[in-house]
Amino acid sequence: MPKMKTKSGAKKRFKMTASGRVKAGVAGKRHRLMSHDADYIRSHRGTKILKKGDESLVKWYMPYNR
């Protein structure tokens, strides 16, 4: 049986945790930050764990990274 393909965009954007959850960078922190307040900027710092529905889609994109 041939190997399954991994989506190259997904492997650049997502990492797996040791417990099998999907970690991703937070959207909305690259530019136009002057128009956001400090609470928004602080809460969008670092990475977040994806919700279950998004997590299943990412795991389908990356079949060997489980």
PDB file with one MODEL, atoms N, CA, C and O in Angstrom:
MODEL        1
ATOM      1  N   MET A   1       0.837  -1.175   0.000  1.00  0.00           N
ATOM      2  CA  MET A   1       0.000   0.000   0.000  1.00  0.00           C
ATOM      3  C   MET A   1       0.889   1.248   0.000  1.00  0.00           C
ATOM      4  O   MET A   1       1.864   1.296   0.750  1.00  0.00           O
ATOM      5  N   PRO A   2       0.580   2.255  -0.819  1.00  0.00           N
ATOM      6  CA  PRO A   2       1.448   3.437  -0.869  1.00  0.00           C
ATOM      7  C   PRO A   2       1.334   4.287   0.389  1.00  0.00           C
ATOM      8  O   PRO A   2       0.369   4.200   1.149  1.00  0.00           O
ATOM      9  N   LYS A   3       2.351   5.104   0.575  1.00  0.00           N
ATOM     10  CA  LYS A   3       2.350   6.009   1.722  1.00  0.00           C
ATOM     11  C   LYS A   3       1.277   7.080   1.544  1.00  0.00           C
ATOM     12  O   LYS A   3       0.936   7.458   0.424  1.00  0.00           O
ATOM     13  N   MET A   4       0.753   7.561   2.673  1.00  0.00           N
ATOM     14  CA  MET A   4      -0.213   8.650   2.627  1.00  0.00           C
ATOM     15  C   MET A   4       0.545   9.973   2.614  1.00  0.00           C
ATOM     16  O   MET A   4       1.635  10.080   3.176  1.00  0.00           O
ATOM     17  N   LYS A   5      -0.038  10.971   1.973  1.00  0.00           N
ATOM     18  CA  LYS A   5       0.605  12.281   1.884  1.00  0.00           C
ATOM     19  C   LYS A   5       0.274  13.129   3.115  1.00  0.00           C
ATOM     20  O   LYS A   5      -0.840  13.085   3.637  1.00  0.00           O
ATOM     21  N   THR A   6       1.252  13.891   3.558  1.00  0.00           N
ATOM     22  CA  THR A   6       1.065  14.880   4.620  1.00  0.00           C
ATOM     23  C   THR A   6       0.928  16.238   3.957  1.00  0.00           C
ATOM     24  O   THR A   6       1.693  16.564   3.049  1.00  0.00           O
ATOM     25  N   LYS A   7      -0.047  17.042   4.402  1.00  0.00           N
ATOM     26  CA  LYS A   7      -0.207  18.393   3.866  1.00  0.00           C
ATOM     27  C   LYS A   7       0.960  19.245   4.335  1.00  0.00           C
ATOM     28  O   LYS A   7       1.169  19.402   5.538  1.00  0.00           O
ATOM     29  N   SER A   8       1.718  19.794   3.402  1.00  0.00           N
ATOM     30  CA  SER A   8       2.929  20.519   3.778  1.00  0.00           C
ATOM     31  C   SER A   8       2.605  21.817   4.503  1.00  0.00           C
ATOM     32  O   SER A   8       3.406  22.281   5.313  1.00  0.00           O
ATOM     33  N   GLY A   9       1.439  22.416   4.228  1.00  0.00           N
ATOM     34  CA  GLY A   9       1.057  23.618   4.969  1.00  0.00           C
ATOM     35  C   GLY A   9       0.750  23.313   6.415  1.00  0.00           C
ATOM     36  O   GLY A   9       1.014  24.134   7.293  1.00  0.00           O
ATOM     37  N   ALA A  10       0.196  22.139   6.675  1.00  0.00           N
ATOM     38  CA  ALA A  10      -0.149  21.758   8.047  1.00  0.00           C
ATOM     39  C   ALA A  10       1.089  21.448   8.868  1.00  0.00           C
ATOM     40  O   ALA A  10       1.146  21.792  10.049  1.00  0.00           O
ATOM     41  N   LYS A  11       2.071  20.813   8.273  1.00  0.00           N
ATOM     42  CA  LYS A  11       3.261  20.467   9.056  1.00  0.00           C
ATOM     43  C   LYS A  11       4.087  21.695   9.408  1.00  0.00           C
ATOM     44  O   LYS A  11       4.886  21.653  10.344  1.00  0.00           O
ATOM     45  N   LYS A  12       3.906  22.796   8.668  1.00  0.00           N
ATOM     46  CA  LYS A  12       4.591  24.038   9.010  1.00  0.00           C
ATOM     47  C   LYS A  12       3.869  24.810  10.117  1.00  0.00           C
ATOM     48  O   LYS A  12       4.493  25.619  10.804  1.00  0.00           O
ATOM     49  N   ARG A  13       2.574  24.575  10.299  1.00  0.00           N
ATOM     50  CA  ARG A  13       1.776  25.416  11.184  1.00  0.00           C
ATOM     51  C   ARG A  13       1.377  24.765  12.498  1.00  0.00           C
ATOM     52  O   ARG A  13       1.036  25.472  13.446  1.00  0.00           O
ATOM     53  N   PHE A  14       1.409  23.444  12.585  1.00  0.00           N
ATOM     54  CA  PHE A  14       0.895  22.756  13.766  1.00  0.00           C
ATOM     55  C   PHE A  14       1.942  21.826  14.349  1.00  0.00           C
ATOM     56  O   PHE A  14       2.766  21.265  13.626  1.00  0.00           O
ATOM     57  N   LYS A  15       1.901  21.667  15.676  1.00  0.00           N
ATOM     58  CA  LYS A  15       2.740  20.709  16.385  1.00  0.00           C
ATOM     59  C   LYS A  15       1.824  19.862  17.255  1.00  0.00           C
ATOM     60  O   LYS A  15       0.746  20.304  17.653  1.00  0.00           O
ATOM     61  N   MET A  16       2.261  18.641  17.546  1.00  0.00           N
ATOM     62  CA  MET A  16       1.499  17.748  18.405  1.00  0.00           C
ATOM     63  C   MET A  16       2.090  17.782  19.815  1.00  0.00           C
ATOM     64  O   MET A  16       3.307  17.839  19.986  1.00  0.00           O
ATOM     65  N   THR A  17       1.222  17.747  20.813  1.00  0.00           N
ATOM     66  CA  THR A  17       1.686  17.651  22.189  1.00  0.00           C
ATOM     67  C   THR A  17       1.914  16.182  22.527  1.00  0.00           C
ATOM     68  O   THR A  17       1.567  15.299  21.742  1.00  0.00           O
ATOM     69  N   ALA A  18       2.492  15.922  23.683  1.00  0.00           N
ATOM     70  CA  ALA A  18       2.766  14.547  24.097  1.00  0.00           C
ATOM     71  C   ALA A  18       1.478  13.770  24.347  1.00  0.00           C
ATOM     72  O   ALA A  18       1.452  12.549  24.196  1.00  0.00           O
ATOM     73  N   SER A  19       0.416  14.467  24.728  1.00  0.00           N
ATOM     74  CA  SER A  19      -0.861  13.792  24.987  1.00  0.00           C
ATOM     75  C   SER A  19      -1.711  13.633  23.735  1.00  0.00           C
ATOM     76  O   SER A  19      -2.813  13.090  23.808  1.00  0.00           O
ATOM     77  N   GLY A  20      -1.217  14.100  22.579  1.00  0.00           N
ATOM     78  CA  GLY A  20      -1.937  13.906  21.329  1.00  0.00           C
ATOM     79  C   GLY A  20      -2.801  15.065  20.891  1.00  0.00           C
ATOM     80  O   GLY A  20      -3.499  14.958  19.883  1.00  0.00           O
ATOM     81  N   ARG A  21      -2.778  16.176  21.620  1.00  0.00           N
ATOM     82  CA  ARG A  21      -3.532  17.359  21.211  1.00  0.00           C
ATOM     83  C   ARG A  21      -2.728  18.130  20.171  1.00  0.00           C
ATOM     84  O   ARG A  21      -1.546  17.857  19.961  1.00  0.00           O
ATOM     85  N   VAL A  22      -3.378  19.099  19.521  1.00  0.00           N
ATOM     86  CA  VAL A  22      -2.727  19.866  18.463  1.00  0.00           C
ATOM     87  C   VAL A  22      -2.501  21.291  18.964  1.00  0.00           C
ATOM     88  O   VAL A  22      -3.419  21.941  19.464  1.00  0.00           O
ATOM     89  N   LYS A  23      -1.265  21.760  18.819  1.00  0.00           N
ATOM     90  CA  LYS A  23      -0.870  23.087  19.256  1.00  0.00           C
ATOM     91  C   LYS A  23      -0.691  23.965  18.026  1.00  0.00           C
ATOM     92  O   LYS A  23      -0.100  23.533  17.036  1.00  0.00           O
ATOM     93  N   ALA A  24      -1.200  25.205  18.079  1.00  0.00           N
ATOM     94  CA  ALA A  24      -1.107  26.104  16.937  1.00  0.00           C
ATOM     95  C   ALA A  24      -0.852  27.518  17.416  1.00  0.00           C
ATOM     96  O   ALA A  24      -1.189  27.875  18.545  1.00  0.00           O
ATOM     97  N   GLY A  25      -0.253  28.320  16.547  1.00  0.00           N
ATOM     98  CA  GLY A  25      -0.068  29.733  16.830  1.00  0.00           C
ATOM     99  C   GLY A  25      -1.395  30.462  16.738  1.00  0.00           C
ATOM    100  O   GLY A  25      -2.293  30.047  16.006  1.00  0.00           O
ATOM    101  N   VAL A  26      -1.511  31.546  17.481  1.00  0.00           N
ATOM    102  CA  VAL A  26      -2.762  32.289  17.541  1.00  0.00           C
ATOM    103  C   VAL A  26      -2.826  33.266  16.379  1.00  0.00           C
ATOM    104  O   VAL A  26      -1.829  33.904  16.043  1.00  0.00           O
ATOM    105  N   ALA A  27      -3.989  33.384  15.769  1.00  0.00           N
ATOM    106  CA  ALA A  27      -4.170  34.307  14.656  1.00  0.00           C
ATOM    107  C   ALA A  27      -4.334  35.730  15.166  1.00  0.00           C
ATOM    108  O   ALA A  27      -4.751  35.943  16.304  1.00  0.00           O
ATOM    109  N   GLY A  28      -4.008  36.693  14.331  1.00  0.00           N
ATOM    110  CA  GLY A  28      -4.251  38.086  14.645  1.00  0.00           C
ATOM    111  C   GLY A  28      -3.162  38.762  15.435  1.00  0.00           C
ATOM    112  O   GLY A  28      -3.446  39.682  16.202  1.00  0.00           O
ATOM    113  N   LYS A  29      -1.900  38.329  15.272  1.00  0.00           N
ATOM    114  CA  LYS A  29      -0.829  38.965  16.033  1.00  0.00           C
ATOM    115  C   LYS A  29       0.339  39.395  15.159  1.00  0.00           C
ATOM    116  O   LYS A  29       1.432  39.636  15.672  1.00  0.00           O
ATOM    117  N   ARG A  30       0.135  39.495  13.868  1.00  0.00           N
ATOM    118  CA  ARG A  30       1.232  39.816  12.961  1.00  0.00           C
ATOM    119  C   ARG A  30       1.337  41.308  12.650  1.00  0.00           C
ATOM    120  O   ARG A  30       2.436  41.864  12.666  1.00  0.00           O
ATOM    121  N   HIS A  31       0.239  41.946  12.374  1.00  0.00           N
ATOM    122  CA  HIS A  31       0.281  43.365  12.020  1.00  0.00           C
ATOM    123  C   HIS A  31      -1.024  44.010  12.465  1.00  0.00           C
ATOM    124  O   HIS A  31      -1.941  43.324  12.916  1.00  0.00           O
ATOM    125  N   ARG A  32      -1.104  45.332  12.336  1.00  0.00           N
ATOM    126  CA  ARG A  32      -2.265  46.132  12.748  1.00  0.00           C
ATOM    127  C   ARG A  32      -2.538  45.985  14.245  1.00  0.00           C
ATOM    128  O   ARG A  32      -3.692  45.896  14.667  1.00  0.00           O
ATOM    129  N   LEU A  33      -1.485  45.960  15.031  1.00  0.00           N
ATOM    130  CA  LEU A  33      -1.656  45.778  16.473  1.00  0.00           C
ATOM    131  C   LEU A  33      -1.954  47.086  17.196  1.00  0.00           C
ATOM    132  O   LEU A  33      -2.382  47.066  18.350  1.00  0.00           O
ATOM    133  N   MET A  34      -1.738  48.210  16.545  1.00  0.00           N
ATOM    134  CA  MET A  34      -2.033  49.495  17.189  1.00  0.00           C
ATOM    135  C   MET A  34      -3.527  49.662  17.420  1.00  0.00           C
ATOM    136  O   MET A  34      -3.938  50.341  18.360  1.00  0.00           O
ATOM    137  N   SER A  35      -4.337  49.052  16.575  1.00  0.00           N
ATOM    138  CA  SER A  35      -5.785  49.204  16.710  1.00  0.00           C
ATOM    139  C   SER A  35      -6.386  48.238  17.727  1.00  0.00           C
ATOM    140  O   SER A  35      -7.577  48.329  18.025  1.00  0.00           O
ATOM    141  N   HIS A  36      -5.587  47.311  18.267  1.00  0.00           N
ATOM    142  CA  HIS A  36      -6.073  46.390  19.294  1.00  0.00           C
ATOM    143  C   HIS A  36      -5.643  46.883  20.672  1.00  0.00           C
ATOM    144  O   HIS A  36      -4.617  47.547  20.813  1.00  0.00           O
ATOM    145  N   ASP A  37      -6.434  46.551  21.675  1.00  0.00           N
ATOM    146  CA  ASP A  37      -6.060  46.956  23.024  1.00  0.00           C
ATOM    147  C   ASP A  37      -5.071  45.960  23.625  1.00  0.00           C
ATOM    148  O   ASP A  37      -4.801  44.906  23.050  1.00  0.00           O
ATOM    149  N   ALA A  38      -4.538  46.315  24.788  1.00  0.00           N
ATOM    150  CA  ALA A  38      -3.476  45.518  25.401  1.00  0.00           C
ATOM    151  C   ALA A  38      -3.978  44.144  25.828  1.00  0.00           C
ATOM    152  O   ALA A  38      -3.212  43.180  25.798  1.00  0.00           O
ATOM    153  N   ASP A  39      -5.243  44.028  26.224  1.00  0.00           N
ATOM    154  CA  ASP A  39      -5.785  42.723  26.616  1.00  0.00           C
ATOM    155  C   ASP A  39      -5.782  41.753  25.439  1.00  0.00           C
ATOM    156  O   ASP A  39      -5.461  40.575  25.597  1.00  0.00           O
ATOM    157  N   TYR A  40      -6.140  42.254  24.260  1.00  0.00           N
ATOM    158  CA  TYR A  40      -6.149  41.427  23.047  1.00  0.00           C
ATOM    159  C   TYR A  40      -4.732  40.947  22.730  1.00  0.00           C
ATOM    160  O   TYR A  40      -4.519  39.772  22.432  1.00  0.00           O
ATOM    161  N   ILE A  41      -3.780  41.853  22.795  1.00  0.00           N
ATOM    162  CA  ILE A  41      -2.400  41.509  22.444  1.00  0.00           C
ATOM    163  C   ILE A  41      -1.833  40.496  23.441  1.00  0.00           C
ATOM    164  O   ILE A  41      -1.138  39.563  23.040  1.00  0.00           O
ATOM    165  N   ARG A  42      -2.120  40.667  24.731  1.00  0.00           N
ATOM    166  CA  ARG A  42      -1.634  39.719  25.732  1.00  0.00           C
ATOM    167  C   ARG A  42      -2.269  38.349  25.580  1.00  0.00           C
ATOM    168  O   ARG A  42      -1.595  37.331  25.737  1.00  0.00           O
ATOM    169  N   SER A  43      -3.564  38.315  25.274  1.00  0.00           N
ATOM    170  CA  SER A  43      -4.247  37.027  25.179  1.00  0.00           C
ATOM    171  C   SER A  43      -3.888  36.261  23.914  1.00  0.00           C
ATOM    172  O   SER A  43      -4.091  35.049  23.846  1.00  0.00           O
ATOM    173  N   HIS A  44      -3.355  36.957  22.909  1.00  0.00           N
ATOM    174  CA  HIS A  44      -2.965  36.298  21.664  1.00  0.00           C
ATOM    175  C   HIS A  44      -1.471  36.029  21.593  1.00  0.00           C
ATOM    176  O   HIS A  44      -0.924  35.835  20.508  1.00  0.00           O
ATOM    177  N   ARG A  45      -0.815  36.018  22.731  1.00  0.00           N
ATOM    178  CA  ARG A  45       0.606  35.740  22.786  1.00  0.00           C
ATOM    179  C   ARG A  45       0.822  34.229  22.853  1.00  0.00           C
ATOM    180  O   ARG A  45       0.022  33.517  23.461  1.00  0.00           O
ATOM    181  N   GLY A  46       1.886  33.738  22.240  1.00  0.00           N
ATOM    182  CA  GLY A  46       2.221  32.324  22.368  1.00  0.00           C
ATOM    183  C   GLY A  46       1.378  31.419  21.483  1.00  0.00           C
ATOM    184  O   GLY A  46       1.022  31.795  20.366  1.00  0.00           O
ATOM    185  N   THR A  47       1.058  30.225  21.980  1.00  0.00           N
ATOM    186  CA  THR A  47       0.309  29.229  21.215  1.00  0.00           C
ATOM    187  C   THR A  47      -0.908  28.783  22.009  1.00  0.00           C
ATOM    188  O   THR A  47      -0.994  29.000  23.217  1.00  0.00           O
ATOM    189  N   LYS A  48      -1.846  28.157  21.311  1.00  0.00           N
ATOM    190  CA  LYS A  48      -3.059  27.647  21.943  1.00  0.00           C
ATOM    191  C   LYS A  48      -3.284  26.198  21.510  1.00  0.00           C
ATOM    192  O   LYS A  48      -2.725  25.740  20.513  1.00  0.00           O
ATOM    193  N   ILE A  49      -4.106  25.494  22.270  1.00  0.00           N
ATOM    194  CA  ILE A  49      -4.515  24.133  21.931  1.00  0.00           C
ATOM    195  C   ILE A  49      -5.818  24.233  21.128  1.00  0.00           C
ATOM    196  O   ILE A  49      -6.742  24.950  21.515  1.00  0.00           O
ATOM    197  N   LEU A  50      -5.879  23.513  20.015  1.00  0.00           N
ATOM    198  CA  LEU A  50      -7.060  23.578  19.156  1.00  0.00           C
ATOM    199  C   LEU A  50      -8.254  22.863  19.774  1.00  0.00           C
ATOM    200  O   LEU A  50      -8.097  21.987  20.624  1.00  0.00           O
ATOM    201  N   LYS A  51      -9.445  23.248  19.338  1.00  0.00           N
ATOM    202  CA  LYS A  51     -10.677  22.588  19.756  1.00  0.00           C
ATOM    203  C   LYS A  51     -10.772  21.224  19.062  1.00  0.00           C
ATOM    204  O   LYS A  51     -10.033  20.943  18.119  1.00  0.00           O
ATOM    205  N   LYS A  52     -11.695  20.383  19.545  1.00  0.00           N
ATOM    206  CA  LYS A  52     -11.778  18.993  19.063  1.00  0.00           C
ATOM    207  C   LYS A  52     -12.080  18.902  17.569  1.00  0.00           C
ATOM    208  O   LYS A  52     -11.498  18.069  16.874  1.00  0.00           O
ATOM    209  N   GLY A  53     -12.982  19.748  17.066  1.00  0.00           N
ATOM    210  CA  GLY A  53     -13.331  19.676  15.651  1.00  0.00           C
ATOM    211  C   GLY A  53     -12.182  20.043  14.737  1.00  0.00           C
ATOM    212  O   GLY A  53     -11.942  19.377  13.730  1.00  0.00           O
ATOM    213  N   ASP A  54     -11.465  21.110  15.092  1.00  0.00           N
ATOM    214  CA  ASP A  54     -10.306  21.526  14.307  1.00  0.00           C
ATOM    215  C   ASP A  54      -9.173  20.520  14.453  1.00  0.00           C
ATOM    216  O   ASP A  54      -8.410  20.286  13.516  1.00  0.00           O
ATOM    217  N   GLU A  55      -9.072  19.931  15.631  1.00  0.00           N
ATOM    218  CA  GLU A  55      -8.015  18.955  15.892  1.00  0.00           C
ATOM    219  C   GLU A  55      -8.154  17.727  14.995  1.00  0.00           C
ATOM    220  O   GLU A  55      -7.156  17.213  14.488  1.00  0.00           O
ATOM    221  N   SER A  56      -9.378  17.258  14.797  1.00  0.00           N
ATOM    222  CA  SER A  56      -9.582  16.074  13.954  1.00  0.00           C
ATOM    223  C   SER A  56      -9.221  16.360  12.505  1.00  0.00           C
ATOM    224  O   SER A  56      -8.716  15.479  11.809  1.00  0.00           O
ATOM    225  N   LEU A  57      -9.474  17.581  12.039  1.00  0.00           N
ATOM    226  CA  LEU A  57      -9.116  17.941  10.669  1.00  0.00           C
ATOM    227  C   LEU A  57      -7.600  17.993  10.492  1.00  0.00           C
ATOM    228  O   LEU A  57      -7.074  17.522   9.483  1.00  0.00           O
ATOM    229  N   VAL A  58      -6.908  18.556  11.459  1.00  0.00           N
ATOM    230  CA  VAL A  58      -5.448  18.645  11.378  1.00  0.00           C
ATOM    231  C   VAL A  58      -4.831  17.255  11.446  1.00  0.00           C
ATOM    232  O   VAL A  58      -3.858  16.980  10.743  1.00  0.00           O
ATOM    233  N   LYS A  59      -5.374  16.381  12.274  1.00  0.00           N
ATOM    234  CA  LYS A  59      -4.849  15.017  12.355  1.00  0.00           C
ATOM    235  C   LYS A  59      -5.069  14.248  11.059  1.00  0.00           C
ATOM    236  O   LYS A  59      -4.291  13.355  10.723  1.00  0.00           O
ATOM    237  N   TRP A  60      -6.115  14.590  10.340  1.00  0.00           N
ATOM    238  CA  TRP A  60      -6.350  13.968   9.029  1.00  0.00           C
ATOM    239  C   TRP A  60      -5.336  14.478   8.013  1.00  0.00           C
ATOM    240  O   TRP A  60      -4.932  13.743   7.112  1.00  0.00           O
ATOM    241  N   TYR A  61      -4.923  15.738   8.156  1.00  0.00           N
ATOM    242  CA  TYR A  61      -3.906  16.311   7.273  1.00  0.00           C
ATOM    243  C   TYR A  61      -2.530  15.713   7.534  1.00  0.00           C
ATOM    244  O   TYR A  61      -1.717  15.618   6.615  1.00  0.00           O
ATOM    245  N   MET A  62      -2.255  15.307   8.778  1.00  0.00           N
ATOM    246  CA  MET A  62      -0.942  14.803   9.145  1.00  0.00           C
ATOM    247  C   MET A  62      -1.071  13.378   9.674  1.00  0.00           C
ATOM    248  O   MET A  62      -1.052  13.182  10.889  1.00  0.00           O
ATOM    249  N   PRO A  63      -1.201  12.391   8.815  1.00  0.00           N
ATOM    250  CA  PRO A  63      -1.530  11.026   9.251  1.00  0.00           C
ATOM    251  C   PRO A  63      -0.427  10.337  10.060  1.00  0.00           C
ATOM    252  O   PRO A  63      -0.726   9.448  10.857  1.00  0.00           O
ATOM    253  N   TYR A  64       0.834  10.722   9.874  1.00  0.00           N
ATOM    254  CA  TYR A  64       1.918  10.026  10.565  1.00  0.00           C
ATOM    255  C   TYR A  64       2.351  10.713  11.838  1.00  0.00           C
ATOM    256  O   TYR A  64       3.244  10.217  12.525  1.00  0.00           O
ATOM    257  N   ASN A  65       1.754  11.827  12.171  1.00  0.00           N
ATOM    258  CA  ASN A  65       2.180  12.613  13.337  1.00  0.00           C
ATOM    259  C   ASN A  65       1.160  12.464  14.451  1.00  0.00           C
ATOM    260  O   ASN A  65       0.532  13.445  14.850  1.00  0.00           O
ATOM    261  N   ARG A  66       0.984  11.239  14.964  1.00  0.00           N
ATOM    262  CA  ARG A  66      -0.024  10.997  15.995  1.00  0.00           C
ATOM    263  C   ARG A  66       0.593  10.424  17.249  1.00  0.00           C
ATOM    264  O   ARG A  66      -0.115  10.159  18.220  1.00  0.00           O
TER     265      ARG A  66
ENDMDL
END
